[in-house]
Amino acid sequence: MNKAEFIKAFADKANFTQKDAGIAFDAMAATIADILNKGEKIQIAGFGTYEVKKRAARTGINPLTKEKIKIDATKVPSFKFGNSFKDIVNK
């Protein structure tokens, strides 16, 4: 399912127009990004947790040249589903 298909399904479920569902989705994604950029964690009961994880700098190997390369430290957004949401999916 792509973004347009998701927005259509969301609009049908919430009884929104597709335009309103698209606006709501974009606002939600932007809000999540803003909060994670501040270094905060988002916990939504019954759904899951968004957070930023830090990856340390490390040495990797270029697969073409077999030369060692330095990979810089970075931050990675992460999402972990809550147990109640996992239970719904596993029914």
Gaussian input, Z-matrix of N, CA and C with variables (Angstrom, degrees):
# hf/3-21g

backbone

0 1
 N
 C     1     B1
 C     2     B2     1     A1
 N     3     B3     2     A2     1     D1
 C     4     B4     3     A3     2     D2
 C     5     B5     4     A4     3     D3
 N     6     B6     5     A5     4     D4
 C     7     B7     6     A6     5     D5
 C     8     B8     7     A7     6     D6
 N     9     B9     8     A8     7     D7
 C    10    B10     9     A9     8     D8
 C    11    B11    10    A10     9     D9
 N    12    B12    11    A11    10    D10
 C    13    B13    12    A12    11    D11
 C    14    B14    13    A13    12    D12
 N    15    B15    14    A14    13    D13
 C    16    B16    15    A15    14    D14
 C    17    B17    16    A16    15    D15
 N    18    B18    17    A17    16    D16
 C    19    B19    18    A18    17    D17
 C    20    B20    19    A19    18    D18
 N    21    B21    20    A20    19    D19
 C    22    B22    21    A21    20    D20
 C    23    B23    22    A22    21    D21
 N    24    B24    23    A23    22    D22
 C    25    B25    24    A24    23    D23
 C    26    B26    25    A25    24    D24
 N    27    B27    26    A26    25    D25
 C    28    B28    27    A27    26    D26
 C    29    B29    28    A28    27    D27
 N    30    B30    29    A29    28    D28
 C    31    B31    30    A30    29    D29
 C    32    B32    31    A31    30    D30
 N    33    B33    32    A32    31    D31
 C    34    B34    33    A33    32    D32
 C    35    B35    34    A34    33    D33
 N    36    B36    35    A35    34    D34
 C    37    B37    36    A36    35    D35
 C    38    B38    37    A37    36    D36
 N    39    B39    38    A38    37    D37
 C    40    B40    39    A39    38    D38
 C    41    B41    40    A40    39    D39
 N    42    B42    41    A41    40    D40
 C    43    B43    42    A42    41    D41
 C    44    B44    43    A43    42    D42
 N    45    B45    44    A44    43    D43
 C    46    B46    45    A45    44    D44
 C    47    B47    46    A46    45    D45
 N    48    B48    47    A47    46    D46
 C    49    B49    48    A48    47    D47
 C    50    B50    49    A49    48    D48
 N    51    B51    50    A50    49    D49
 C    52    B52    51    A51    50    D50
 C    53    B53    52    A52    51    D51
 N    54    B54    53    A53    52    D52
 C    55    B55    54    A54    53    D53
 C    56    B56    55    A55    54    D54
 N    57    B57    56    A56    55    D55
 C    58    B58    57    A57    56    D56
 C    59    B59    58    A58    57    D57
 N    60    B60    59    A59    58    D58
 C    61    B61    60    A60    59    D59
 C    62    B62    61    A61    60    D60
 N    63    B63    62    A62    61    D61
 C    64    B64    63    A63    62    D62
 C    65    B65    64    A64    63    D63
 N    66    B66    65    A65    64    D64
 C    67    B67    66    A66    65    D65
 C    68    B68    67    A67    66    D66
 N    69    B69    68    A68    67    D67
 C    70    B70    69    A69    68    D68
 C    71    B71    70    A70    69    D69
 N    72    B72    71    A71    70    D70
 C    73    B73    72    A72    71    D71
 C    74    B74    73    A73    72    D72
 N    75    B75    74    A74    73    D73
 C    76    B76    75    A75    74    D74
 C    77    B77    76    A76    75    D75
 N    78    B78    77    A77    76    D76
 C    79    B79    78    A78    77    D77
 C    80    B80    79    A79    78    D78
 N    81    B81    80    A80    79    D79
 C    82    B82    81    A81    80    D80
 C    83    B83    82    A82    81    D81
 N    84    B84    83    A83    82    D82
 C    85    B85    84    A84    83    D83
 C    86    B86    85    A85    84    D84
 N    87    B87    86    A86    85    D85
 C    88    B88    87    A87    86    D86
 C    89    B89    88    A88    87    D87
 N    90    B90    89    A89    88    D88
 C    91    B91    90    A90    89    D89
 C    92    B92    91    A91    90    D90
 N    93    B93    92    A92    91    D91
 C    94    B94    93    A93    92    D92
 C    95    B95    94    A94    93    D93
 N    96    B96    95    A95    94    D94
 C    97    B97    96    A96    95    D95
 C    98    B98    97    A97    96    D96
 N    99    B99    98    A98    97    D97
 C   100   B100    99    A99    98    D98
 C   101   B101   100   A100    99    D99
 N   102   B102   101   A101   100   D100
 C   103   B103   102   A102   101   D101
 C   104   B104   103   A103   102   D102
 N   105   B105   104   A104   103   D103
 C   106   B106   105   A105   104   D104
 C   107   B107   106   A106   105   D105
 N   108   B108   107   A107   106   D106
 C   109   B109   108   A108   107   D107
 C   110   B110   109   A109   108   D108
 N   111   B111   110   A110   109   D109
 C   112   B112   111   A111   110   D110
 C   113   B113   112   A112   111   D111
 N   114   B114   113   A113   112   D112
 C   115   B115   114   A114   113   D113
 C   116   B116   115   A115   114   D114
 N   117   B117   116   A116   115   D115
 C   118   B118   117   A117   116   D116
 C   119   B119   118   A118   117   D117
 N   120   B120   119   A119   118   D118
 C   121   B121   120   A120   119   D119
 C   122   B122   121   A121   120   D120
 N   123   B123   122   A122   121   D121
 C   124   B124   123   A123   122   D122
 C   125   B125   124   A124   123   D123
 N   126   B126   125   A125   124   D124
 C   127   B127   126   A126   125   D125
 C   128   B128   127   A127   126   D126
 N   129   B129   128   A128   127   D127
 C   130   B130   129   A129   128   D128
 C   131   B131   130   A130   129   D129
 N   132   B132   131   A131   130   D130
 C   133   B133   132   A132   131   D131
 C   134   B134   133   A133   132   D132
 N   135   B135   134   A134   133   D133
 C   136   B136   135   A135   134   D134
 C   137   B137   136   A136   135   D135
 N   138   B138   137   A137   136   D136
 C   139   B139   138   A138   137   D137
 C   140   B140   139   A139   138   D138
 N   141   B141   140   A140   139   D139
 C   142   B142   141   A141   140   D140
 C   143   B143   142   A142   141   D141
 N   144   B144   143   A143   142   D142
 C   145   B145   144   A144   143   D143
 C   146   B146   145   A145   144   D144
 N   147   B147   146   A146   145   D145
 C   148   B148   147   A147   146   D146
 C   149   B149   148   A148   147   D147
 N   150   B150   149   A149   148   D148
 C   151   B151   150   A150   149   D149
 C   152   B152   151   A151   150   D150
 N   153   B153   152   A152   151   D151
 C   154   B154   153   A153   152   D152
 C   155   B155   154   A154   153   D153
 N   156   B156   155   A155   154   D154
 C   157   B157   156   A156   155   D155
 C   158   B158   157   A157   156   D156
 N   159   B159   158   A158   157   D157
 C   160   B160   159   A159   158   D158
 C   161   B161   160   A160   159   D159
 N   162   B162   161   A161   160   D160
 C   163   B163   162   A162   161   D161
 C   164   B164   163   A163   162   D162
 N   165   B165   164   A164   163   D163
 C   166   B166   165   A165   164   D164
 C   167   B167   166   A166   165   D165
 N   168   B168   167   A167   166   D166
 C   169   B169   168   A168   167   D167
 C   170   B170   169   A169   168   D168
 N   171   B171   170   A170   169   D169
 C   172   B172   171   A171   170   D170
 C   173   B173   172   A172   171   D171
 N   174   B174   173   A173   172   D172
 C   175   B175   174   A174   173   D173
 C   176   B176   175   A175   174   D174
 N   177   B177   176   A176   175   D175
 C   178   B178   177   A177   176   D176
 C   179   B179   178   A178   177   D177
 N   180   B180   179   A179   178   D178
 C   181   B181   180   A180   179   D179
 C   182   B182   181   A181   180   D180
 N   183   B183   182   A182   181   D181
 C   184   B184   183   A183   182   D182
 C   185   B185   184   A184   183   D183
 N   186   B186   185   A185   184   D184
 C   187   B187   186   A186   185   D185
 C   188   B188   187   A187   186   D186
 N   189   B189   188   A188   187   D187
 C   190   B190   189   A189   188   D188
 C   191   B191   190   A190   189   D189
 N   192   B192   191   A191   190   D190
 C   193   B193   192   A192   191   D191
 C   194   B194   193   A193   192   D192
 N   195   B195   194   A194   193   D193
 C   196   B196   195   A195   194   D194
 C   197   B197   196   A196   195   D195
 N   198   B198   197   A197   196   D196
 C   199   B199   198   A198   197   D197
 C   200   B200   199   A199   198   D198
 N   201   B201   200   A200   199   D199
 C   202   B202   201   A201   200   D200
 C   203   B203   202   A202   201   D201
 N   204   B204   203   A203   202   D202
 C   205   B205   204   A204   203   D203
 C   206   B206   205   A205   204   D204
 N   207   B207   206   A206   205   D205
 C   208   B208   207   A207   206   D206
 C   209   B209   208   A208   207   D207
 N   210   B210   209   A209   208   D208
 C   211   B211   210   A210   209   D209
 C   212   B212   211   A211   210   D210
 N   213   B213   212   A212   211   D211
 C   214   B214   213   A213   212   D212
 C   215   B215   214   A214   213   D213
 N   216   B216   215   A215   214   D214
 C   217   B217   216   A216   215   D215
 C   218   B218   217   A217   216   D216
 N   219   B219   218   A218   217   D217
 C   220   B220   219   A219   218   D218
 C   221   B221   220   A220   219   D219
 N   222   B222   221   A221   220   D220
 C   223   B223   222   A222   221   D221
 C   224   B224   223   A223   222   D222
 N   225   B225   224   A224   223   D223
 C   226   B226   225   A225   224   D224
 C   227   B227   226   A226   225   D225
 N   228   B228   227   A227   226   D226
 C   229   B229   228   A228   227   D227
 C   230   B230   229   A229   228   D228
 N   231   B231   230   A230   229   D229
 C   232   B232   231   A231   230   D230
 C   233   B233   232   A232   231   D231
 N   234   B234   233   A233   232   D232
 C   235   B235   234   A234   233   D233
 C   236   B236   235   A235   234   D234
 N   237   B237   236   A236   235   D235
 C   238   B238   237   A237   236   D236
 C   239   B239   238   A238   237   D237
 N   240   B240   239   A239   238   D238
 C   241   B241   240   A240   239   D239
 C   242   B242   241   A241   240   D240
 N   243   B243   242   A242   241   D241
 C   244   B244   243   A243   242   D242
 C   245   B245   244   A244   243   D243
 N   246   B246   245   A245   244   D244
 C   247   B247   246   A246   245   D245
 C   248   B248   247   A247   246   D246
 N   249   B249   248   A248   247   D247
 C   250   B250   249   A249   248   D248
 C   251   B251   250   A250   249   D249
 N   252   B252   251   A251   250   D250
 C   253   B253   252   A252   251   D251
 C   254   B254   253   A253   252   D252
 N   255   B255   254   A254   253   D253
 C   256   B256   255   A255   254   D254
 C   257   B257   256   A256   255   D255
 N   258   B258   257   A257   256   D256
 C   259   B259   258   A258   257   D257
 C   260   B260   259   A259   258   D258
 N   261   B261   260   A260   259   D259
 C   262   B262   261   A261   260   D260
 C   263   B263   262   A262   261   D261
 N   264   B264   263   A263   262   D262
 C   265   B265   264   A264   263   D263
 C   266   B266   265   A265   264   D264
 N   267   B267   266   A266   265   D265
 C   268   B268   267   A267   266   D266
 C   269   B269   268   A268   267   D267
 N   270   B270   269   A269   268   D268
 C   271   B271   270   A270   269   D269
 C   272   B272   271   A271   270   D270

   B1=1.4499
   B2=1.5214
   B3=1.3265
   B4=1.4588
   B5=1.5381
   B6=1.3264
   B7=1.4698
   B8=1.5304
   B9=1.3289
   B10=1.4670
   B11=1.5293
   B12=1.3191
   B13=1.4623
   B14=1.5299
   B15=1.3406
   B16=1.4619
   B17=1.5261
   B18=1.3200
   B19=1.4663
   B20=1.5280
   B21=1.3241
   B22=1.4627
   B23=1.5361
   B24=1.3381
   B25=1.4676
   B26=1.5283
   B27=1.3168
   B28=1.4599
   B29=1.5279
   B30=1.3219
   B31=1.4638
   B32=1.5225
   B33=1.3238
   B34=1.4678
   B35=1.5315
   B36=1.3200
   B37=1.4673
   B38=1.5326
   B39=1.3336
   B40=1.4691
   B41=1.5292
   B42=1.3382
   B43=1.4589
   B44=1.5294
   B45=1.3440
   B46=1.4637
   B47=1.5171
   B48=1.3338
   B49=1.4586
   B50=1.5196
   B51=1.3166
   B52=1.4705
   B53=1.5258
   B54=1.3199
   B55=1.4683
   B56=1.5276
   B57=1.3439
   B58=1.4670
   B59=1.5300
   B60=1.3206
   B61=1.4714
   B62=1.5228
   B63=1.3285
   B64=1.4623
   B65=1.5122
   B66=1.3357
   B67=1.4665
   B68=1.5296
   B69=1.3384
   B70=1.4690
   B71=1.5328
   B72=1.3236
   B73=1.4636
   B74=1.5251
   B75=1.3349
   B76=1.4654
   B77=1.5261
   B78=1.3431
   B79=1.4667
   B80=1.5228
   B81=1.3415
   B82=1.4621
   B83=1.5391
   B84=1.3270
   B85=1.4652
   B86=1.5305
   B87=1.3257
   B88=1.4675
   B89=1.5265
   B90=1.3177
   B91=1.4701
   B92=1.5274
   B93=1.3225
   B94=1.4687
   B95=1.5189
   B96=1.3285
   B97=1.4682
   B98=1.5310
   B99=1.3373
   B100=1.4691
   B101=1.5274
   B102=1.3245
   B103=1.4645
   B104=1.5266
   B105=1.3300
   B106=1.4645
   B107=1.5243
   B108=1.3405
   B109=1.4668
   B110=1.5189
   B111=1.3216
   B112=1.4703
   B113=1.5247
   B114=1.3453
   B115=1.4577
   B116=1.5139
   B117=1.3233
   B118=1.4557
   B119=1.5255
   B120=1.3095
   B121=1.4584
   B122=1.5258
   B123=1.3344
   B124=1.4662
   B125=1.5229
   B126=1.3333
   B127=1.4567
   B128=1.5169
   B129=1.3339
   B130=1.4555
   B131=1.5233
   B132=1.3223
   B133=1.4640
   B134=1.5234
   B135=1.3191
   B136=1.4505
   B137=1.5104
   B138=1.3279
   B139=1.4647
   B140=1.5208
   B141=1.3332
   B142=1.4599
   B143=1.5112
   B144=1.3384
   B145=1.4587
   B146=1.5252
   B147=1.3234
   B148=1.4623
   B149=1.5181
   B150=1.3284
   B151=1.4577
   B152=1.5231
   B153=1.3263
   B154=1.4576
   B155=1.5197
   B156=1.3235
   B157=1.4572
   B158=1.5172
   B159=1.3198
   B160=1.4680
   B161=1.5150
   B162=1.3098
   B163=1.4631
   B164=1.5190
   B165=1.3054
   B166=1.4621
   B167=1.5325
   B168=1.3188
   B169=1.4629
   B170=1.5260
   B171=1.3200
   B172=1.4635
   B173=1.5162
   B174=1.3028
   B175=1.4554
   B176=1.5151
   B177=1.3272
   B178=1.4564
   B179=1.5107
   B180=1.3178
   B181=1.4618
   B182=1.5227
   B183=1.3293
   B184=1.4551
   B185=1.5298
   B186=1.3441
   B187=1.4633
   B188=1.5339
   B189=1.3201
   B190=1.4658
   B191=1.5236
   B192=1.3362
   B193=1.4649
   B194=1.5254
   B195=1.3205
   B196=1.4732
   B197=1.5236
   B198=1.3285
   B199=1.4530
   B200=1.5290
   B201=1.3393
   B202=1.4594
   B203=1.5224
   B204=1.3424
   B205=1.4565
   B206=1.5249
   B207=1.3264
   B208=1.4548
   B209=1.5264
   B210=1.3227
   B211=1.4631
   B212=1.5243
   B213=1.3276
   B214=1.4599
   B215=1.5279
   B216=1.3231
   B217=1.4672
   B218=1.5246
   B219=1.3165
   B220=1.4565
   B221=1.5245
   B222=1.3200
   B223=1.4610
   B224=1.5232
   B225=1.3403
   B226=1.4567
   B227=1.5269
   B228=1.3598
   B229=1.4603
   B230=1.5291
   B231=1.3190
   B232=1.4610
   B233=1.5314
   B234=1.3243
   B235=1.4609
   B236=1.5132
   B237=1.3272
   B238=1.4608
   B239=1.5204
   B240=1.3396
   B241=1.4521
   B242=1.5159
   B243=1.3447
   B244=1.4556
   B245=1.5170
   B246=1.3273
   B247=1.4680
   B248=1.5258
   B249=1.3413
   B250=1.4605
   B251=1.5224
   B252=1.3256
   B253=1.4661
   B254=1.5305
   B255=1.3221
   B256=1.4578
   B257=1.5243
   B258=1.3425
   B259=1.4608
   B260=1.5234
   B261=1.3444
   B262=1.4632
   B263=1.5280
   B264=1.3245
   B265=1.4702
   B266=1.5293
   B267=1.3200
   B268=1.4669
   B269=1.5224
   B270=1.3203
   B271=1.4718
   B272=1.5006
   A1=108.54
   A2=116.03
   A3=119.35
   A4=109.89
   A5=116.35
   A6=120.80
   A7=111.28
   A8=117.89
   A9=121.21
   A10=111.06
   A11=117.13
   A12=120.96
   A13=110.54
   A14=116.27
   A15=120.13
   A16=110.62
   A17=117.00
   A18=121.15
   A19=110.27
   A20=117.79
   A21=120.96
   A22=110.33
   A23=116.95
   A24=120.90
   A25=110.81
   A26=116.92
   A27=122.28
   A28=110.53
   A29=116.50
   A30=121.45
   A31=110.74
   A32=116.84
   A33=120.41
   A34=111.16
   A35=116.77
   A36=121.93
   A37=111.53
   A38=116.48
   A39=121.09
   A40=112.70
   A41=116.81
   A42=121.59
   A43=110.77
   A44=116.21
   A45=124.16
   A46=107.98
   A47=115.97
   A48=118.61
   A49=106.52
   A50=116.73
   A51=118.91
   A52=110.22
   A53=117.03
   A54=120.37
   A55=110.07
   A56=117.20
   A57=120.85
   A58=111.37
   A59=116.29
   A60=120.05
   A61=109.98
   A62=117.57
   A63=121.50
   A64=111.84
   A65=116.09
   A66=120.73
   A67=109.83
   A68=116.79
   A69=120.89
   A70=110.72
   A71=116.96
   A72=120.84
   A73=110.73
   A74=117.02
   A75=120.71
   A76=111.56
   A77=116.32
   A78=120.01
   A79=110.73
   A80=116.76
   A81=120.35
   A82=110.38
   A83=116.34
   A84=120.12
   A85=111.08
   A86=117.61
   A87=121.36
   A88=110.97
   A89=117.34
   A90=121.67
   A91=110.60
   A92=116.15
   A93=120.05
   A94=110.09
   A95=117.43
   A96=121.21
   A97=110.81
   A98=117.46
   A99=121.00
   A100=111.46
   A101=116.25
   A102=120.35
   A103=110.70
   A104=117.44
   A105=120.23
   A106=111.13
   A107=117.85
   A108=121.01
   A109=111.85
   A110=117.25
   A111=121.83
   A112=111.53
   A113=116.75
   A114=120.33
   A115=113.51
   A116=116.96
   A117=120.61
   A118=111.14
   A119=115.13
   A120=123.65
   A121=107.96
   A122=117.31
   A123=121.42
   A124=108.16
   A125=117.18
   A126=121.75
   A127=108.63
   A128=116.14
   A129=121.68
   A130=106.68
   A131=115.94
   A132=121.32
   A133=110.15
   A134=116.10
   A135=121.47
   A136=114.17
   A137=117.50
   A138=120.66
   A139=111.50
   A140=117.44
   A141=119.04
   A142=112.96
   A143=114.60
   A144=122.09
   A145=110.75
   A146=115.38
   A147=122.57
   A148=107.22
   A149=116.92
   A150=120.20
   A151=109.49
   A152=115.95
   A153=121.51
   A154=107.55
   A155=115.75
   A156=120.69
   A157=108.40
   A158=115.39
   A159=120.49
   A160=109.66
   A161=116.09
   A162=122.06
   A163=108.06
   A164=116.21
   A165=121.53
   A166=110.18
   A167=115.35
   A168=120.23
   A169=108.28
   A170=115.91
   A171=119.52
   A172=110.12
   A173=115.03
   A174=121.10
   A175=108.72
   A176=115.86
   A177=121.45
   A178=110.07
   A179=115.71
   A180=120.86
   A181=108.45
   A182=115.84
   A183=121.13
   A184=107.41
   A185=118.20
   A186=119.87
   A187=113.97
   A188=117.96
   A189=119.89
   A190=112.46
   A191=115.78
   A192=119.58
   A193=113.18
   A194=117.29
   A195=123.29
   A196=111.90
   A197=116.35
   A198=121.97
   A199=109.58
   A200=116.62
   A201=120.48
   A202=108.88
   A203=115.32
   A204=120.51
   A205=109.11
   A206=115.88
   A207=121.57
   A208=108.29
   A209=116.82
   A210=122.43
   A211=107.05
   A212=116.10
   A213=121.75
   A214=111.82
   A215=114.84
   A216=120.72
   A217=108.35
   A218=116.38
   A219=120.22
   A220=110.38
   A221=115.58
   A222=121.92
   A223=107.26
   A224=116.54
   A225=121.57
   A226=109.08
   A227=117.85
   A228=118.32
   A229=109.95
   A230=115.48
   A231=120.43
   A232=109.39
   A233=115.65
   A234=120.76
   A235=108.68
   A236=115.84
   A237=121.19
   A238=108.03
   A239=116.05
   A240=120.47
   A241=110.47
   A242=115.98
   A243=122.15
   A244=110.53
   A245=116.00
   A246=121.14
   A247=112.96
   A248=117.94
   A249=119.04
   A250=111.23
   A251=118.01
   A252=120.80
   A253=110.04
   A254=116.45
   A255=120.55
   A256=110.48
   A257=116.73
   A258=120.78
   A259=111.72
   A260=116.72
   A261=120.24
   A262=110.93
   A263=116.05
   A264=120.89
   A265=111.02
   A266=117.11
   A267=120.65
   A268=114.36
   A269=118.87
   A270=120.46
   A271=110.94
   D1=130.96
   D2=178.00
   D3=-97.48
   D4=-177.93
   D5=-175.25
   D6=-61.07
   D7=-45.07
   D8=-178.02
   D9=-63.10
   D10=-41.30
   D11=178.44
   D12=-66.62
   D13=-39.63
   D14=177.88
   D15=-62.86
   D16=-45.43
   D17=-179.08
   D18=-62.57
   D19=-39.49
   D20=177.53
   D21=-62.95
   D22=-45.96
   D23=178.96
   D24=-63.65
   D25=-40.91
   D26=178.38
   D27=-63.22
   D28=-44.31
   D29=179.38
   D30=-61.76
   D31=-42.94
   D32=178.71
   D33=-63.23
   D34=-43.12
   D35=-177.30
   D36=-67.85
   D37=-39.94
   D38=-175.52
   D39=-93.18
   D40=-1.38
   D41=-177.49
   D42=60.10
   D43=41.88
   D44=175.74
   D45=-104.75
   D46=164.14
   D47=167.02
   D48=-76.48
   D49=160.23
   D50=178.85
   D51=-64.03
   D52=-34.02
   D53=178.53
   D54=-63.26
   D55=-47.19
   D56=179.87
   D57=-64.68
   D58=-39.21
   D59=178.60
   D60=-64.46
   D61=-39.53
   D62=177.82
   D63=-64.24
   D64=-41.58
   D65=178.06
   D66=-64.06
   D67=-43.66
   D68=179.77
   D69=-63.25
   D70=-43.14
   D71=-179.92
   D72=-62.99
   D73=-47.77
   D74=-179.81
   D75=-62.36
   D76=-38.67
   D77=178.54
   D78=-66.16
   D79=-40.23
   D80=179.10
   D81=-63.78
   D82=-46.39
   D83=-179.44
   D84=-62.62
   D85=-41.98
   D86=179.37
   D87=-65.96
   D88=-39.50
   D89=179.28
   D90=-64.82
   D91=-43.90
   D92=177.79
   D93=-60.67
   D94=-45.25
   D95=-179.99
   D96=-62.05
   D97=-43.02
   D98=179.93
   D99=-61.47
   D100=-44.23
   D101=-178.64
   D102=-67.07
   D103=-42.15
   D104=178.62
   D105=-66.14
   D106=-35.30
   D107=177.38
   D108=-63.76
   D109=-27.00
   D110=177.11
   D111=-78.89
   D112=-6.18
   D113=-179.76
   D114=86.76
   D115=11.01
   D116=-179.34
   D117=-92.19
   D118=160.41
   D119=178.95
   D120=-105.71
   D121=144.55
   D122=178.43
   D123=-116.08
   D124=119.41
   D125=177.21
   D126=-115.37
   D127=119.43
   D128=179.22
   D129=-113.81
   D130=109.63
   D131=-177.13
   D132=-57.78
   D133=134.17
   D134=179.46
   D135=82.15
   D136=-3.35
   D137=-178.70
   D138=-125.45
   D139=-66.01
   D140=179.84
   D141=168.19
   D142=-168.83
   D143=-175.36
   D144=-130.56
   D145=128.61
   D146=172.54
   D147=-100.35
   D148=138.14
   D149=174.85
   D150=-157.95
   D151=168.08
   D152=177.16
   D153=-106.50
   D154=126.84
   D155=176.42
   D156=-106.09
   D157=147.33
   D158=179.86
   D159=-101.08
   D160=132.21
   D161=173.14
   D162=-104.62
   D163=127.15
   D164=-179.16
   D165=-71.98
   D166=157.11
   D167=174.25
   D168=-64.94
   D169=147.07
   D170=-178.79
   D171=-153.12
   D172=170.24
   D173=176.96
   D174=-103.00
   D175=130.10
   D176=178.20
   D177=-118.59
   D178=-178.19
   D179=179.09
   D180=-126.91
   D181=128.35
   D182=174.70
   D183=-68.90
   D184=118.49
   D185=-175.05
   D186=-65.76
   D187=-22.60
   D188=-179.84
   D189=-81.74
   D190=-44.27
   D191=-174.97
   D192=-102.32
   D193=-9.71
   D194=-176.34
   D195=62.92
   D196=14.94
   D197=179.87
   D198=-83.06
   D199=141.55
   D200=177.51
   D201=-73.60
   D202=137.94
   D203=177.91
   D204=-130.85
   D205=153.56
   D206=178.74
   D207=-92.39
   D208=128.01
   D209=176.27
   D210=-107.70
   D211=120.50
   D212=-176.42
   D213=-68.64
   D214=157.53
   D215=173.94
   D216=-65.68
   D217=150.04
   D218=-178.88
   D219=-151.53
   D220=165.05
   D221=174.75
   D222=-107.44
   D223=140.31
   D224=-177.07
   D225=-129.02
   D226=126.26
   D227=175.83
   D228=-69.43
   D229=143.99
   D230=-176.11
   D231=-137.40
   D232=146.77
   D233=175.52
   D234=-133.77
   D235=133.77
   D236=176.97
   D237=-125.93
   D238=121.84
   D239=179.08
   D240=-68.25
   D241=145.21
   D242=176.31
   D243=-77.45
   D244=160.57
   D245=-177.88
   D246=-61.29
   D247=-39.09
   D248=-178.70
   D249=-66.75
   D250=-33.91
   D251=176.73
   D252=-70.73
   D253=-39.73
   D254=176.66
   D255=-60.67
   D256=-39.27
   D257=179.05
   D258=-63.49
   D259=-38.94
   D260=178.21
   D261=-62.89
   D262=-42.80
   D263=-178.79
   D264=-68.67
   D265=-34.16
   D266=-176.51
   D267=-84.34
   D268=2.13
   D269=179.36
   D270=-74.51

